[in-house]
Amino acid sequence: MRTKRRSDTQVVCGRRALLDELGISEGGRRAAPERTGYGCGCPDCVAKQWNTQRLEHWICGRLTAAGADEAQVDARVGDIPVDIYWRRGERRGVVEVRSGPLDITAARAHRERLREAGIDDVLWVVPRGYWVPLVPAVGIADFAPAGAEYRIDQGMLTAGESGFAAPVRAGWALREFLEGWVADDIAWGHVDVMNGGWAEMGTWEKHTAAQAAMIERQRNQLRDQRVELAVSRQAVRDKQRLVTRLHHRIERAAAAADAHAITLAGLRSELVAQQRTAAGLRATITRMDRTLDQWQWLTCCAMLLVVAVLAGAMVMR
């Protein structure tokens, strides 16, 4: 095991910097000294630095004890710095230790770079938080346990009653986890689109079997739904054909009605013409009646005139 040298940078305690930004005094306020390394030198930073370094070296020793052929602290994979690098045969892995919240975007980018460098096994040892299920990580309950008995409080999965892998809160010993990880008995995988976790191969077998059973049920349901859909489509097609026939009947009835309407309109026109002819004939008859009446009066008057003339002639004789 070896430790790499960190670049000399001025580090200020985050807690004190936050208090300074808020304008809150922390008792006897004094200027923070310039220091190099991981922390500013305050008790909190020194304790976190010591706990993190102790955990890194402890993990390195556990990896070696679990069967790793090589394990290094503060190593490099190509030009990528890593906290812990280990190798067993052709298999290579990396462990990253963080004592604070994990940046998911940066962690995924770091994992992608390691994958391009040939490292597929990456483990993040971090505090508990929402970030644990999003990357191959385990959440440690305490970074400074008594007797170096580190316990995993988040990130482990176990098979539930349905067979699917689900998070388990029962504390796993980090020692046992590392032994199973090096022996390839524990692996990380996805339980859904976003979240994942670590589980033993038996758990993954049950999870896979439960997924296969669920897929088979969904396939059967899909097949039944397809049959129902086919039946529904056939019924819809039958109804469409019936509606089409009814439309044709309606169109034929409409055409017949239009023909009848045209015929009726012609008959009405003929009737109107006949009515006009009849009215003209009636008017002619009326005029002829008046003319006959007039001629009858004239005839009567002429006859009376003749009779009067004859009577006058007889009287004159």
Buried (B, 14 or more C-beta within 10 A) or exposed (E): EEEEEEEEEEBBBBEBEEBBEEEEEEEEEEEBEEBEBBBBBBEEBBBBBBBBBEBBBBBBBBBBEBEBEEBBBBBEBEEBEBBBBBBBEEBBBBBBBBBEEBEEEEBEEBBEBBEEBEBEBBBBBBBBBEBBBBBBBBBBBEBEBEEEEBBBBBBBBBBBEEBBBBBBEEBBEBBEBBBBBBEEEBBBBEBEEEEBBBBBEEBBEBBBEBBEEEEEEEEEEEEEEEEEEEEEEEEEEEEEEEEEEEEEEEEEEEEEEEEEEEEEEEEEEEEEEEEEEEEEEEEEEEEEEEEEEEEEEEEEEEEEEEEEEEEEEEEEE
